[in-house]
Amino acid sequence: MQNNTPQTGQANIQNLNTATPQTHIHIDLTKTFYSITPSELNIIEEGSSSIWKDVTLTGLGIGVPCCINSINQYQKVNLFNSEIFWNGLIGGASTVVAIIFAILWLKSKNPCKDLIKEIKERTRYNM
């Protein structure tokens, strides 16, 4: 058997494939793979971990139960008291803050959506 590995440090390209062990990559050719730069990945990451979303969900989580509790208490006693006032005030303020932050959250998602659309529209190359 002939040894195709060069002894001089120079690689003989013609014999390289037979001299070195082969590595096989198993891929599913029905999937589409996209290459992105680190800066594009950072933009996508920032868009997915938004503080606006967290404040929106927290505001709704506080506001909706307080408003429901305020309406429920008012129907029980049919009198406006301090418990109804504070539940209504906190519920209303939390809901308004949640709506404002939801608008900011939706606006912050647009650059991320545009970038993902741009990445998907890049030229495809056959493997």
C-alpha positions, 0 to 999 in steps of 0.5 A: 500500500502506498503512503500518500501523506507527504513527508516534506510538509507540502500537501499534495492536493490530488492525494489529500482526500485519500490520505486523510480520514474523512469526516461526514456531516449529516444534514437535512437538505429540506431545511434552510440555513441562514448565515448571520453576522454577530451584529445581526444576532445581537439585534435579534437578541435585543428584540426578543428580550424587551423590557417593554414586554415585561412591563406590559405583562406586569401592568396587565397582571396587576391592572386587570385583577384590581379593576375586576375586584373594584367592579365586584366590590362596588356591585356588592355594597353599591357604595363608593368606599376607599377599597373600591377607590384604591383598587380602581386607581391602581387597576386603572393606572396599571392598565394605562401603563401596560397599554403605553408600554405595549405600544412601545413594545410593538414599535421596538419589534419592527427593526427586528422583524425587518432584519429577519425579513431581510435575512430570509430574502438573501440569495440562496446557494445550493450545496 
